[in-house]
Amino acid sequence: MDLRSKRHKRQAEFHNSALNDILFILLLFFLIVSTLANPNVIKLQLPKATSNTKARQTVVVSITPKHEYFVGTNKVPFDRLLSTLKPALANENLEPTIVINAEKSVPIEDVVSVMEIANKLGAKVVLATKKPG
């Protein structure tokens, strides 16, 4: 007779139903706290548009990868860019606008230098981009 097999063996059980609830609450807590505590974000209210915004092209400045500047279709050295843009923008009775057309490989310093000239002349700057898609 084998008496060992008839005995009731006790097994330790662990109920983890409460653990799932606690983990879910902790997950929600950390998600909420992580969205609130982000010190490197500047909150801005950006305007919404329902259609494409197009500026009237008064003066177009094109920049090639060889650091050549064109006002319209006329090649202009950089040191004479300010004196060339001034009379072109003086003809505008509304808000003068400069559209910058730059190749993708043009260094950002070239674009910023044209933007600084536009700022000196009091003109609005629009950077021409490729249509998405």
VMD Tcl script that builds the backbone (N, CA, C; Angstrom):
set m [mol new atoms 399]
animate dup $m
set s [atomselect $m all]
$s set {name element resname resid chain x y z} {
  {N N MET 1 A 0.822 -1.182 0.000}
  {CA C MET 1 A 0.000 0.000 0.000}
  {C C MET 1 A 0.867 1.246 0.000}
  {N N ASP 2 A 0.494 2.119 -0.891}
  {CA C ASP 2 A 1.292 3.356 -1.029}
  {C C ASP 2 A 0.527 4.496 -0.384}
  {N N LEU 3 A 0.905 4.870 0.772}
  {CA C LEU 3 A 0.197 5.913 1.504}
  {C C LEU 3 A 0.568 7.312 1.040}
  {N N ARG 4 A 1.675 7.445 0.423}
  {CA C ARG 4 A 2.134 8.767 -0.004}
  {C C ARG 4 A 1.265 9.361 -1.120}
  {N N SER 5 A 0.733 8.559 -1.969}
  {CA C SER 5 A -0.046 9.079 -3.079}
  {C C SER 5 A -1.428 9.552 -2.651}
  {N N LYS 6 A -1.952 9.065 -1.544}
  {CA C LYS 6 A -3.269 9.451 -1.098}
  {C C LYS 6 A -3.272 10.750 -0.296}
  {N N ARG 7 A -2.146 11.192 0.134}
  {CA C ARG 7 A -2.077 12.424 0.905}
  {C C ARG 7 A -2.364 13.622 0.018}
  {N N HIS 8 A -2.939 14.609 0.620}
  {CA C HIS 8 A -3.181 15.865 -0.110}
  {C C HIS 8 A -1.939 16.730 0.005}
  {N N LYS 9 A -1.359 17.001 -1.150}
  {CA C LYS 9 A -0.167 17.834 -1.149}
  {C C LYS 9 A -0.591 19.294 -1.267}
  {N N ARG 10 A -0.004 20.100 -0.478}
  {CA C ARG 10 A -0.293 21.530 -0.532}
  {C C ARG 10 A 0.690 22.188 -1.471}
  {N N GLN 11 A 0.150 22.981 -2.358}
  {CA C GLN 11 A 0.994 23.716 -3.280}
  {C C GLN 11 A 0.795 25.204 -3.048}
  {N N ALA 12 A 1.883 25.922 -3.111}
  {CA C ALA 12 A 1.814 27.373 -2.917}
  {C C ALA 12 A 1.295 28.010 -4.197}
  {N N GLU 13 A 0.298 28.841 -4.059}
  {CA C GLU 13 A -0.262 29.535 -5.210}
  {C C GLU 13 A -0.086 31.029 -5.027}
  {N N PHE 14 A 0.086 31.690 -6.147}
  {CA C PHE 14 A 0.255 33.142 -6.117}
  {C C PHE 14 A -0.818 33.742 -7.018}
  {N N HIS 15 A -1.690 34.563 -6.466}
  {CA C HIS 15 A -2.751 35.210 -7.240}
  {C C HIS 15 A -2.222 36.570 -7.699}
  {N N ASN 16 A -2.172 36.752 -8.989}
  {CA C ASN 16 A -1.613 37.998 -9.511}
  {C C ASN 16 A -2.680 38.933 -10.098}
  {N N SER 17 A -3.908 38.742 -9.771}
  {CA C SER 17 A -4.954 39.620 -10.295}
  {C C SER 17 A -4.807 41.044 -9.746}
  {N N ALA 18 A -4.428 41.199 -8.520}
  {CA C ALA 18 A -4.212 42.531 -7.957}
  {C C ALA 18 A -2.948 43.162 -8.539}
  {N N LEU 19 A -1.972 42.367 -8.879}
  {CA C LEU 19 A -0.738 42.875 -9.459}
  {C C LEU 19 A -0.995 43.533 -10.810}
  {N N ASN 20 A -1.871 42.987 -11.619}
  {CA C ASN 20 A -2.209 43.583 -12.905}
  {C C ASN 20 A -2.831 44.968 -12.729}
  {N N ASP 21 A -3.694 45.111 -11.757}
  {CA C ASP 21 A -4.317 46.417 -11.504}
  {C C ASP 21 A -3.286 47.441 -11.058}
  {N N ILE 22 A -2.394 47.036 -10.196}
  {CA C ILE 22 A -1.371 47.953 -9.702}
  {C C ILE 22 A -0.444 48.385 -10.825}
  {N N LEU 23 A -0.031 47.455 -11.679}
  {CA C LEU 23 A 0.840 47.794 -12.802}
  {C C LEU 23 A 0.135 48.731 -13.789}
  {N N PHE 24 A -1.138 48.530 -14.019}
  {CA C PHE 24 A -1.895 49.408 -14.910}
  {C C PHE 24 A -1.977 50.827 -14.342}
  {N N ILE 25 A -2.215 50.947 -13.067}
  {CA C ILE 25 A -2.286 52.266 -12.425}
  {C C ILE 25 A -0.920 52.952 -12.469}
  {N N LEU 26 A 0.154 52.222 -12.218}
  {CA C LEU 26 A 1.502 52.799 -12.302}
  {C C LEU 26 A 1.828 53.251 -13.722}
  {N N LEU 27 A 1.435 52.472 -14.696}
  {CA C LEU 27 A 1.672 52.841 -16.090}
  {C C LEU 27 A 0.947 54.135 -16.435}
  {N N LEU 28 A -0.308 54.252 -16.034}
  {CA C LEU 28 A -1.050 55.497 -16.274}
  {C C LEU 28 A -0.410 56.678 -15.555}
  {N N PHE 29 A 0.024 56.469 -14.344}
  {CA C PHE 29 A 0.654 57.534 -13.586}
  {C C PHE 29 A 1.911 58.044 -14.284}
  {N N PHE 30 A 2.781 57.145 -14.725}
  {CA C PHE 30 A 4.017 57.565 -15.379}
  {C C PHE 30 A 3.760 58.192 -16.748}
  {N N LEU 31 A 2.755 57.746 -17.453}
  {CA C LEU 31 A 2.414 58.375 -18.734}
  {C C LEU 31 A 1.940 59.810 -18.537}
  {N N ILE 32 A 1.113 60.024 -17.546}
  {CA C ILE 32 A 0.607 61.375 -17.288}
  {C C ILE 32 A 1.719 62.284 -16.794}
  {N N VAL 33 A 2.549 61.799 -15.893}
  {CA C VAL 33 A 3.634 62.609 -15.347}
  {C C VAL 33 A 4.666 62.933 -16.421}
  {N N SER 34 A 4.942 62.006 -17.317}
  {CA C SER 34 A 5.948 62.262 -18.358}
  {C C SER 34 A 5.482 63.321 -19.347}
  {N N THR 35 A 4.194 63.461 -19.583}
  {CA C THR 35 A 3.718 64.517 -20.478}
  {C C THR 35 A 3.694 65.870 -19.790}
  {N N LEU 36 A 3.528 65.889 -18.490}
  {CA C LEU 36 A 3.480 67.157 -17.768}
  {C C LEU 36 A 4.868 67.705 -17.453}
  {N N ALA 37 A 5.814 66.841 -17.183}
  {CA C ALA 37 A 7.141 67.272 -16.749}
  {C C ALA 37 A 8.124 67.182 -17.906}
  {N N ASN 38 A 8.009 68.087 -18.867}
  {CA C ASN 38 A 8.954 68.138 -19.984}
  {C C ASN 38 A 9.494 69.562 -20.054}
  {N N PRO 39 A 10.630 69.846 -19.413}
  {CA C PRO 39 A 11.114 71.218 -19.320}
  {C C PRO 39 A 11.729 71.755 -20.607}
  {N N ASN 40 A 12.016 70.910 -21.603}
  {CA C ASN 40 A 12.679 71.363 -22.813}
  {C C ASN 40 A 11.718 71.743 -23.930}
  {N N VAL 41 A 10.458 71.861 -23.638}
  {CA C VAL 41 A 9.459 72.153 -24.663}
  {C C VAL 41 A 8.974 73.588 -24.514}
  {N N ILE 42 A 8.931 74.292 -25.626}
  {CA C ILE 42 A 8.351 75.632 -25.648}
  {C C ILE 42 A 6.943 75.501 -26.197}
  {N N LYS 43 A 5.982 75.942 -25.439}
  {CA C LYS 43 A 4.600 75.808 -25.873}
  {C C LYS 43 A 4.240 76.977 -26.778}
  {N N LEU 44 A 3.809 76.650 -27.976}
  {CA C LEU 44 A 3.407 77.650 -28.952}
  {C C LEU 44 A 2.024 77.329 -29.459}
  {N N GLN 45 A 1.271 78.350 -29.751}
  {CA C GLN 45 A -0.011 78.161 -30.403}
  {C C GLN 45 A 0.185 78.462 -31.881}
  {N N LEU 46 A 0.199 77.409 -32.660}
  {CA C LEU 46 A 0.461 77.553 -34.076}
  {C C LEU 46 A -0.826 77.828 -34.834}
  {N N PRO 47 A -0.751 78.661 -35.871}
  {CA C PRO 47 A -1.955 78.934 -36.663}
  {C C PRO 47 A -2.325 77.730 -37.505}
  {N N LYS 48 A -3.610 77.607 -37.771}
  {CA C LYS 48 A -4.103 76.520 -38.603}
  {C C LYS 48 A -4.537 77.087 -39.940}
  {N N ALA 49 A -4.284 76.337 -40.990}
  {CA C ALA 49 A -4.692 76.756 -42.323}
  {C C ALA 49 A -5.459 75.628 -42.986}
  {N N THR 50 A -6.469 76.001 -43.742}
  {CA C THR 50 A -7.237 74.987 -44.447}
  {C C THR 50 A -6.777 74.834 -45.884}
  {N N SER 51 A -6.006 75.794 -46.373}
  {CA C SER 51 A -5.500 75.710 -47.740}
  {C C SER 51 A -4.042 76.135 -47.751}
  {N N ASN 52 A -3.402 75.956 -48.886}
  {CA C ASN 52 A -2.006 76.367 -49.016}
  {C C ASN 52 A -1.912 77.883 -48.983}
  {N N THR 53 A -0.968 78.390 -48.205}
  {CA C THR 53 A -0.746 79.822 -48.128}
  {C C THR 53 A 0.335 80.185 -49.129}
  {N N LYS 54 A 0.029 81.121 -50.003}
  {CA C LYS 54 A 1.004 81.530 -51.010}
  {C C LYS 54 A 1.257 83.015 -50.868}
  {N N ALA 55 A 2.524 83.360 -50.787}
  {CA C ALA 55 A 2.905 84.767 -50.724}
  {C C ALA 55 A 3.093 85.289 -52.142}
  {N N ARG 56 A 2.744 86.542 -52.330}
  {CA C ARG 56 A 2.956 87.148 -53.637}
  {C C ARG 56 A 4.451 87.303 -53.841}
  {N N GLN 57 A 4.955 86.764 -54.920}
  {CA C GLN 57 A 6.391 86.766 -55.139}
  {C C GLN 57 A 6.809 88.117 -55.695}
  {N N THR 58 A 7.349 88.956 -54.821}
  {CA C THR 58 A 7.822 90.256 -55.280}
  {C C THR 58 A 9.243 90.153 -55.798}
  {N N VAL 59 A 10.130 89.583 -54.994}
  {CA C VAL 59 A 11.532 89.434 -55.388}
  {C C VAL 59 A 11.947 88.009 -55.057}
  {N N VAL 60 A 12.550 87.335 -56.026}
  {CA C VAL 60 A 13.021 85.966 -55.816}
  {C C VAL 60 A 14.542 85.971 -55.814}
  {N N VAL 61 A 15.124 85.457 -54.724}
  {CA C VAL 61 A 16.575 85.310 -54.617}
  {C C VAL 61 A 16.875 83.821 -54.673}
  {N N SER 62 A 17.653 83.411 -55.678}
  {CA C SER 62 A 18.020 82.006 -55.836}
  {C C SER 62 A 19.483 81.828 -55.455}
  {N N ILE 63 A 19.764 80.714 -54.774}
  {CA C ILE 63 A 21.127 80.413 -54.350}
  {C C ILE 63 A 21.499 79.041 -54.913}
  {N N THR 64 A 22.623 78.978 -55.620}
  {CA C THR 64 A 23.094 77.714 -56.185}
  {C C THR 64 A 24.113 77.077 -55.240}
  {N N PRO 65 A 24.402 75.802 -55.422}
  {CA C PRO 65 A 25.405 75.148 -54.567}
  {C C PRO 65 A 26.807 75.738 -54.729}
  {N N LYS 66 A 27.051 76.487 -55.800}
  {CA C LYS 66 A 28.362 77.112 -56.018}
  {C C LYS 66 A 28.441 78.494 -55.377}
  {N N HIS 67 A 27.499 78.813 -54.471}
  {CA C HIS 67 A 27.426 80.093 -53.762}
  {C C HIS 67 A 27.211 81.260 -54.734}
  {N N GLU 68 A 26.414 81.034 -55.760}
  {CA C GLU 68 A 26.039 82.092 -56.699}
  {C C GLU 68 A 24.646 82.578 -56.340}
  {N N TYR 69 A 24.471 83.887 -56.337}
  {CA C TYR 69 A 23.197 84.498 -55.969}
  {C C TYR 69 A 22.563 85.106 -57.216}
  {N N PHE 70 A 21.256 84.892 -57.367}
  {CA C PHE 70 A 20.510 85.449 -58.485}
  {C C PHE 70 A 19.318 86.207 -57.930}
  {N N VAL 71 A 19.126 87.424 -58.383}
  {CA C VAL 71 A 17.915 88.183 -58.066}
  {C C VAL 71 A 17.083 88.138 -59.339}
  {N N GLY 72 A 15.985 87.385 -59.273}
  {CA C GLY 72 A 15.250 87.100 -60.494}
  {C C GLY 72 A 16.088 86.158 -61.335}
  {N N THR 73 A 16.511 86.632 -62.520}
  {CA C THR 73 A 17.404 85.827 -63.368}
  {C C THR 73 A 18.774 86.477 -63.514}
  {N N ASN 74 A 18.999 87.580 -62.821}
  {CA C ASN 74 A 20.279 88.304 -62.904}
  {C C ASN 74 A 21.233 87.819 -61.824}
  {N N LYS 75 A 22.446 87.428 -62.253}
  {CA C LYS 75 A 23.466 87.001 -61.298}
  {C C LYS 75 A 24.040 88.225 -60.589}
  {N N VAL 76 A 24.088 88.153 -59.252}
  {CA C VAL 76 A 24.548 89.279 -58.435}
  {C C VAL 76 A 25.563 88.752 -57.432}
  {N N PRO 77 A 26.729 89.416 -57.298}
  {CA C PRO 77 A 27.656 89.010 -56.238}
  {C C PRO 77 A 27.047 89.314 -54.864}
  {N N PHE 78 A 27.457 88.547 -53.856}
  {CA C PHE 78 A 26.857 88.700 -52.534}
  {C C PHE 78 A 27.056 90.099 -51.955}
  {N N ASP 79 A 28.205 90.710 -52.186}
  {CA C ASP 79 A 28.456 92.034 -51.611}
  {C C ASP 79 A 27.574 93.119 -52.232}
  {N N ARG 80 A 26.970 92.874 -53.391}
  {CA C ARG 80 A 26.067 93.851 -54.006}
  {C C ARG 80 A 24.604 93.446 -53.888}
  {N N LEU 81 A 24.334 92.408 -53.106}
  {CA C LEU 81 A 22.966 91.910 -52.957}
  {C C LEU 81 A 22.062 92.922 -52.269}
  {N N LEU 82 A 22.565 93.594 -51.238}
  {CA C LEU 82 A 21.778 94.602 -50.520}
  {C C LEU 82 A 21.423 95.768 -51.432}
  {N N SER 83 A 22.391 96.250 -52.181}
  {CA C SER 83 A 22.118 97.387 -53.068}
  {C C SER 83 A 21.218 96.999 -54.245}
  {N N THR 84 A 21.187 95.734 -54.624}
  {CA C THR 84 A 20.316 95.286 -55.706}
  {C C THR 84 A 18.885 95.082 -55.215}
  {N N LEU 85 A 18.736 94.604 -53.989}
  {CA C LEU 85 A 17.397 94.328 -53.463}
  {C C LEU 85 A 16.663 95.594 -53.033}
  {N N LYS 86 A 17.391 96.612 -52.603}
  {CA C LYS 86 A 16.763 97.829 -52.092}
  {C C LYS 86 A 15.840 98.482 -53.118}
  {N N PRO 87 A 16.277 98.757 -54.368}
  {CA C PRO 87 A 15.340 99.366 -55.327}
  {C C PRO 87 A 14.234 98.416 -55.767}
  {N N ALA 88 A 14.509 97.116 -55.781}
  {CA C ALA 88 A 13.471 96.168 -56.183}
  {C C ALA 88 A 12.340 96.117 -55.173}
  {N N LEU 89 A 12.672 96.267 -53.888}
  {CA C LEU 89 A 11.642 96.245 -52.849}
  {C C LEU 89 A 10.971 97.598 -52.673}
  {N N ALA 90 A 11.613 98.685 -53.137}
  {CA C ALA 90 A 11.031 100.016 -52.980}
  {C C ALA 90 A 9.796 100.193 -53.860}
  {N N ASN 91 A 9.664 99.427 -54.921}
  {CA C ASN 91 A 8.522 99.539 -55.816}
  {C C ASN 91 A 7.239 98.978 -55.221}
  {N N GLU 92 A 7.364 98.204 -54.173}
  {CA C GLU 92 A 6.191 97.585 -53.565}
  {C C GLU 92 A 5.534 98.536 -52.576}
  {N N ASN 93 A 4.237 98.757 -52.730}
  {CA C ASN 93 A 3.528 99.624 -51.792}
  {C C ASN 93 A 2.909 98.817 -50.652}
  {N N LEU 94 A 2.805 97.495 -50.801}
  {CA C LEU 94 A 2.334 96.645 -49.707}
  {C C LEU 94 A 3.537 96.130 -48.928}
  {N N GLU 95 A 3.377 95.022 -48.270}
  {CA C GLU 95 A 4.473 94.447 -47.497}
  {C C GLU 95 A 5.480 93.803 -48.449}
  {N N PRO 96 A 6.733 94.285 -48.483}
  {CA C PRO 96 A 7.725 93.695 -49.382}
  {C C PRO 96 A 8.097 92.281 -48.931}
  {N N THR 97 A 8.244 91.405 -49.904}
  {CA C THR 97 A 8.523 90.001 -49.614}
  {C C THR 97 A 9.677 89.521 -50.479}
  {N N ILE 98 A 10.587 88.778 -49.858}
  {CA C ILE 98 A 11.689 88.137 -50.571}
  {C C ILE 98 A 11.484 86.635 -50.468}
  {N N VAL 99 A 11.443 85.972 -51.619}
  {CA C VAL 99 A 11.318 84.519 -51.660}
  {C C VAL 99 A 12.708 83.950 -51.898}
  {N N ILE 100 A 13.163 83.091 -50.994}
  {CA C ILE 100 A 14.482 82.479 -51.120}
  {C C ILE 100 A 14.314 81.092 -51.720}
  {N N ASN 101 A 14.958 80.896 -52.857}
  {CA C ASN 101 A 14.948 79.625 -53.574}
  {C C ASN 101 A 16.344 79.043 -53.443}
  {N N ALA 102 A 16.536 78.049 -52.584}
  {CA C ALA 102 A 17.875 77.498 -52.352}
  {C C ALA 102 A 17.888 76.005 -52.640}
  {N N GLU 103 A 18.961 75.564 -53.249}
  {CA C GLU 103 A 19.164 74.135 -53.507}
  {C C GLU 103 A 19.301 73.413 -52.166}
  {N N LYS 104 A 18.990 72.135 -52.144}
  {CA C LYS 104 A 19.041 71.364 -50.910}
  {C C LYS 104 A 20.440 71.310 -50.307}
  {N N SER 105 A 21.462 71.321 -51.138}
  {CA C SER 105 A 22.831 71.187 -50.642}
  {C C SER 105 A 23.482 72.517 -50.264}
  {N N VAL 106 A 22.744 73.620 -50.379}
  {CA C VAL 106 A 23.287 74.935 -50.021}
  {C C VAL 106 A 23.437 75.013 -48.506}
  {N N PRO 107 A 24.590 75.468 -47.997}
  {CA C PRO 107 A 24.756 75.598 -46.541}
  {C C PRO 107 A 23.751 76.598 -45.959}
  {N N ILE 108 A 23.332 76.333 -44.755}
  {CA C ILE 108 A 22.326 77.168 -44.106}
  {C C ILE 108 A 22.854 78.582 -43.861}
  {N N GLU 109 A 24.169 78.753 -43.771}
  {CA C GLU 109 A 24.743 80.083 -43.558}
  {C C GLU 109 A 24.419 81.014 -44.726}
  {N N ASP 110 A 24.380 80.471 -45.935}
  {CA C ASP 110 A 24.046 81.299 -47.104}
  {C C ASP 110 A 22.594 81.774 -47.036}
  {N N VAL 111 A 21.721 80.894 -46.623}
  {CA C VAL 111 A 20.300 81.258 -46.509}
  {C C VAL 111 A 20.113 82.290 -45.407}
  {N N VAL 112 A 20.795 82.093 -44.286}
  {CA C VAL 112 A 20.674 83.029 -43.161}
  {C C VAL 112 A 21.241 84.400 -43.535}
  {N N SER 113 A 22.295 84.439 -44.323}
  {CA C SER 113 A 22.851 85.735 -44.725}
  {C C SER 113 A 21.863 86.515 -45.590}
  {N N VAL 114 A 21.124 85.838 -46.461}
  {CA C VAL 114 A 20.092 86.511 -47.250}
  {C C VAL 114 A 18.939 86.955 -46.345}
  {N N MET 115 A 18.623 86.151 -45.344}
  {CA C MET 115 A 17.561 86.521 -44.403}
  {C C MET 115 A 17.951 87.762 -43.598}
  {N N GLU 116 A 19.226 87.877 -43.243}
  {CA C GLU 116 A 19.686 89.063 -42.512}
  {C C GLU 116 A 19.594 90.315 -43.391}
  {N N ILE 117 A 19.903 90.184 -44.661}
  {CA C ILE 117 A 19.769 91.324 -45.574}
  {C C ILE 117 A 18.302 91.726 -45.689}
  {N N ALA 118 A 17.425 90.741 -45.781}
  {CA C ALA 118 A 15.996 91.042 -45.848}
  {C C ALA 118 A 15.514 91.720 -44.574}
  {N N ASN 119 A 16.060 91.320 -43.449}
  {CA C ASN 119 A 15.696 91.938 -42.178}
  {C C ASN 119 A 16.143 93.392 -42.135}
  {N N LYS 120 A 17.322 93.682 -42.675}
  {CA C LYS 120 A 17.803 95.062 -42.729}
  {C C LYS 120 A 16.899 95.930 -43.603}
  {N N LEU 121 A 16.350 95.324 -44.653}
  {CA C LEU 121 A 15.483 96.074 -45.566}
  {C C LEU 121 A 14.026 96.100 -45.103}
  {N N GLY 122 A 13.721 95.394 -44.041}
  {CA C GLY 122 A 12.351 95.380 -43.522}
  {C C GLY 122 A 11.413 94.539 -44.370}
  {N N ALA 123 A 11.934 93.533 -45.017}
  {CA C ALA 123 A 11.116 92.680 -45.881}
  {C C ALA 123 A 10.788 91.370 -45.188}
  {N N LYS 124 A 9.655 90.819 -45.567}
  {CA C LYS 124 A 9.262 89.520 -45.076}
  {C C LYS 124 A 9.984 88.468 -45.913}
  {N N VAL 125 A 10.375 87.352 -45.283}
  {CA C VAL 125 A 11.131 86.312 -45.971}
  {C C VAL 125 A 10.276 85.048 -46.054}
  {N N VAL 126 A 10.239 84.467 -47.243}
  {CA C VAL 126 A 9.556 83.191 -47.463}
  {C C VAL 126 A 10.576 82.239 -48.054}
  {N N LEU 127 A 10.700 81.060 -47.468}
  {CA C LEU 127 A 11.621 80.050 -47.978}
  {C C LEU 127 A 10.831 79.109 -48.871}
  {N N ALA 128 A 11.197 79.046 -50.139}
  {CA C ALA 128 A 10.501 78.196 -51.091}
  {C C ALA 128 A 10.852 76.736 -50.826}
  {N N THR 129 A 9.823 75.900 -50.797}
  {CA C THR 129 A 10.021 74.466 -50.564}
  {C C THR 129 A 9.327 73.678 -51.656}
  {N N LYS 130 A 9.644 72.419 -51.682}
  {CA C LYS 130 A 9.036 71.513 -52.642}
  {C C LYS 130 A 7.684 71.063 -52.114}
  {N N LYS 131 A 6.723 70.880 -53.000}
  {CA C LYS 131 A 5.412 70.413 -52.582}
  {C C LYS 131 A 5.510 68.992 -52.046}
  {N N PRO 132 A 4.786 68.688 -50.955}
  {CA C PRO 132 A 4.849 67.325 -50.438}
  {C C PRO 132 A 4.183 66.343 -51.402}
  {N N GLY 133 A 4.759 65.157 -51.444}
  {CA C GLY 133 A 4.135 64.108 -52.258}
  {C C GLY 133 A 4.745 63.885 -53.568}
}
mol reanalyze $m
mol bondsrecalc $m
mol representation Tube
mol addrep $m
